[in-house]
Structure formats: structure tokens, C-alpha cells
Amino acid sequence: MDTTPHQIIAFHVSDRSGRSAEALWKKIPAVYQAHAVFYTDQYAVYTGIIPPARHRAITKLARTTNHVERFNCTLRQRVSRLVRATLPFLKNLANHIGAIKSFICDYNLTRCAAFPG
């Protein structure tokens, strides 16, 4: 998530393995990879993926994850398939990812309208 407009710049649906972290890093636009500072939890996998000059591992006490946590809550509330694991449409991962991607596109357009120029 970009800190100023609070837009989602990349996402990856999977577990929290090193392979998933690499896949997420590859999806982040090159301009962010080259210039942005990435704040993550203290999960060790990120240390091997994100260059040290661009990475800041923080604790929950720093209270800088509130925007991401708020987005996660909004995502769960508005994409109902993330809440109920018993519904049959959850069985197709491609449809599941498509629903998340559709929500993120709408979310980013809404954020873009809220923070013009």
C-alpha cells in the first residue's frame, strides 16, 4: 500500500513462504522497488527478499500498520467470499483472486478520486 493515497500497489494470494514473498516482490512496480521504503512485520522471510536499504521491520508498538489493517478489514467486509469458507464459490482459486482484484481496482479508483493530483 502506498502511504500517501493509500492505494494498493501489489498483492499476492498465497501462504507466507519465501516463494510467495518473492512473487509479491516481483509484482511491485520497479519505481517502488527502486525508491520506496517498505515497512513490514518482523517476519524473517522479508529480510531475504527486500533489499536492506529499502526494508524496515517494525513492531506492532510502532503503530504504523493501521492503514493496512484497516484495508484488510474493509476487504473482508466487502468481499464476502473471504468471510465464509463454506460457500461453494470459494473452491475455484482463480475466481477468488479475480474477486479480490476487482475489489482492489474499485478501491484504488475510489482512493484516486479522493486524492486528486
N, C-alpha and C positions, 0 to 999 in steps of 0.2 A: 504494500500500500504506500502510495506517495503521501508524504506528510502534509503538504500544503492543501491540495484539493481533495485529499482522502480518496483518491481513485485507486482501484486495483490495477496493478501493472502486470501481474502474472499470477497464475495459480496452477496447482498440480494436484490431482486427486490420487492418493495412494497412501502407503504407510509412511513412517518417518525414518526409513532406511537411508543409507548413503546414496543408493541409486536414485531414490526419489528426490533427495536434496540436489543431486546433480541435474536431474531432469528439470526441476524447478529453476535452478540457476541458468540453464540453457534457454529457458523461456523468458527470462528477464531481458528487456531491451538492452542493447550494447551500451547506450548512453548512460543508463543507470549503472550497469556493471562497471563502467569506467569512472564515474563521478560521484555516485551516491554512497552514503554510509548506511549499512544495513544493521538494524537492531534486532537481535534475536534473543530467545531464551538461552540458557546455558547448555543446550544440548550439544554434545561433543561433535556430532556429525557435521554441523555447520562450520566448525573450525577448519576442517579439511577441504571444504568446498569454496567458501567465501574468502577472498584474499584478506590477510590480516589488516592491511591498511584500510579496508572497506568494511570491516566487521566489528561490531560492538556487542558483546554478550552481556545482557543486563539481567538483574533480578526483578522479581515482582515488586520489591520495595521501591524500585525506581519509578514505578507508576507511569511508564511511557508506552505501555501496551494497550491503553484504554481504547484507542481508535480501532485497533484490530479486534479486540474483544467485542466491542460494540458492533462491528461489522459481522463477526461470527454469529452473534445473537440475532441480528437482522436477517442474515442468511437463513438461519434455522427457522425463524418465524415466517418468512415469506416463501421459502421453498419447502413445501410440506413433506416432500419425499425424504428430507433429511431428518424428520422427526419420527416417523413411524416406519420401522423396519419390516412390518408385517405386510405391507401393501405389495401387490404383485408387480407394479411397475418398477420397483427397486432392483429387480433381478437383471435388468439389462444395463450394464455399466455405461455404455455409450449414451443411452438416453438420460441416465443420471447426470453424467458430465455435461451433456447438452443443456439440461435444465439449469445447472449451476452457471454455465457460460452465458446462457440467455439472461439470467438474473444479473450477472456481473455487468453485462453490456448495458442493460437498462439502468443499473445503479450508477455506472460511470457517466452515462449521458445525463442523468439527474444531477450528479455532482458537478459536471461540466457547466450545466445551466446555472447552478448555484454560485459558481466561482468563475465568472467570465473573465477572459483575457489575461 
